[in-house]
């Protein structure tokens, strides 16, 4: 004849943590389990199967439906074991309600990538979290560039860049050199013109009246130009 299993055969009474947890479970239901007593010494012994069966009978008297209690108790213990395993493996169990649509999409995605639902979800989280980190880094870099640019612009308003100043000085020096060269060329040209006029003057008796008139007009223009040149030289010397 097959032996009937008792409601607490699933408890390992050699496992102290498991027995203590089961006792606390009954305490939450306001049921105190009786400890067996040693007949010789009168000291309390560890809880055993009989202790839990007595507690279950007391629960039935107060609340009824003792089978539901045992079933819920088994499920709760399995959850404890699962949490311990998850913690050992660096995992946690989560329960969040999601829409039927998203659950269906997650299942379809898991099938396509050939992964369990939890790993497919972890992959989605990893990718989106990495994108979030990269976006934050980009935003920080842009903000830093803006701050640096604003700081550089503010500094530029206070002190002109030394390179621009040196380039300006170099440009001024080159312009002055060009002006001096042009002035020297003009002086040489004026000397040549004067010599040419002197030569023409010595031969002016051979000119016709119109040629002599043109010669005088040309001489006046050159003298006037020479006078302007002298004035410009005085101004430059005064500066």
SVG drawing of the C-alpha trace seen along z (x, -y; Angstrom):
<svg xmlns="http://www.w3.org/2000/svg" viewBox="-13 -132 84 134">
<polyline fill="none" stroke="black" stroke-width="0.4" points="0.0,0.0 1.5,-3.3 2.3,-5.8 0.4,-9.1 2.6,-12.1 2.1,-14.6 1.6,-18.3 5.1,-19.1 7.2,-16.3 8.7,-19.0 10.4,-20.6 14.0,-19.5 14.1,-19.5 17.9,-19.3 18.0,-22.7 17.9,-25.1 17.3,-28.2 14.4,-26.5 12.8,-25.4 13.2,-28.9 11.6,-30.4 8.7,-28.0 8.2,-28.9 8.2,-32.6 5.6,-32.0 3.2,-30.5 4.0,-33.4 2.9,-35.8 -0.5,-34.0 -0.5,-34.4 0.1,-30.7 2.7,-29.7 4.2,-26.2 4.7,-23.9 8.3,-22.7 8.7,-19.0 10.1,-18.4 12.8,-15.9 11.3,-13.4 14.5,-13.0 15.7,-16.6 12.5,-18.5 14.4,-20.8 12.9,-21.9 14.0,-20.1 14.0,-21.3 10.7,-21.7 9.6,-18.6 6.9,-17.6 4.5,-17.0 4.9,-20.6 3.9,-21.9 1.0,-19.5 -0.3,-20.7 0.1,-24.3 -1.8,-23.5 -4.6,-22.1 -4.8,-25.2 -4.8,-27.3 -7.7,-25.2 -9.7,-25.8 -9.3,-29.6 -9.3,-30.3 -10.1,-27.0 -8.6,-26.1 -5.4,-24.6 -4.5,-23.2 -4.3,-26.7 -2.0,-27.7 0.4,-24.8 0.3,-25.6 1.0,-29.3 3.8,-28.3 5.5,-26.1 5.2,-28.9 6.7,-31.4 9.6,-29.1 10.3,-28.6 10.4,-32.4 12.9,-32.6 15.2,-30.1 14.8,-31.9 15.8,-35.2 18.8,-33.6 19.9,-32.1 19.3,-35.4 21.4,-37.3 24.1,-34.7 24.1,-35.1 23.9,-38.9 20.2,-38.9 16.9,-40.1 13.3,-39.1 11.0,-41.9 7.3,-42.0 6.0,-44.9 2.7,-44.9 3.2,-45.6 0.6,-45.8 -0.3,-42.7 1.0,-44.4 4.5,-44.9 4.6,-41.5 3.8,-40.0 6.5,-42.2 9.0,-41.1 8.2,-37.4 8.5,-37.9 11.9,-39.7 13.1,-36.9 12.2,-34.3 14.1,-36.3 17.3,-36.7 16.9,-33.1 17.1,-34.2 15.0,-33.7 12.6,-36.6 14.8,-37.8 18.0,-37.9 16.2,-39.6 14.9,-42.3 18.4,-42.7 19.8,-43.3 17.3,-46.0 18.1,-47.7 21.9,-47.5 21.6,-49.1 19.3,-51.9 21.4,-52.5 24.6,-52.7 22.9,-55.2 21.8,-57.3 25.3,-57.4 26.7,-58.4 24.1,-61.1 25.0,-62.5 28.7,-62.5 28.0,-64.3 25.8,-66.9 28.5,-67.5 31.1,-67.9 29.0,-70.4 28.4,-72.4 32.1,-72.4 32.9,-73.6 30.3,-76.4 31.7,-77.5 35.3,-77.5 34.2,-79.4 32.4,-82.0 35.4,-82.3 37.8,-82.7 35.5,-85.4 35.3,-87.3 39.1,-87.2 39.5,-88.4 37.5,-91.5 39.8,-92.3 43.2,-91.6 43.6,-91.6 45.4,-88.4 49.2,-89.0 49.3,-87.4 46.8,-89.9 48.7,-92.8 52.0,-91.6 50.4,-91.1 49.0,-94.7 52.5,-96.1 54.1,-94.1 51.5,-95.4 52.0,-99.0 55.8,-98.6 55.4,-97.2 53.1,-100.1 55.6,-102.6 58.3,-100.9 56.2,-101.1 55.5,-104.8 59.3,-105.5 60.1,-103.6 57.4,-105.6 58.7,-108.8 62.3,-108.0 61.1,-107.1 59.2,-110.4 62.3,-112.4 64.3,-110.6 61.7,-111.3 61.5,-115.0 65.3,-115.3 65.1,-113.7 62.3,-116.0 64.2,-119.0 67.3,-118.0 65.1,-117.4 63.5,-120.8 66.8,-122.5 67.9,-120.8 64.7,-121.7 65.1,-125.3 68.5,-125.6 66.9,-124.6 63.6,-126.5 64.7,-129.2 64.1,-126.6 60.5,-126.0 57.5,-127.5 55.2,-129.7 52.8,-126.8 55.6,-124.6 57.0,-127.3 53.5,-127.8 53.2,-124.1 56.7,-124.1 55.8,-126.9 52.6,-125.2 54.5,-122.0 57.1,-123.8 54.4,-125.4 52.8,-122.1 56.1,-120.5 56.9,-123.4 53.5,-123.2 53.9,-119.5 57.3,-120.0 55.9,-122.7 53.2,-120.1 56.0,-117.5 57.9,-120.0 54.8,-120.7 54.1,-116.9 57.7,-116.4 57.4,-119.1 54.2,-117.6 55.8,-114.2 58.9,-115.5 56.6,-117.3 54.8,-114.1"/>
</svg>
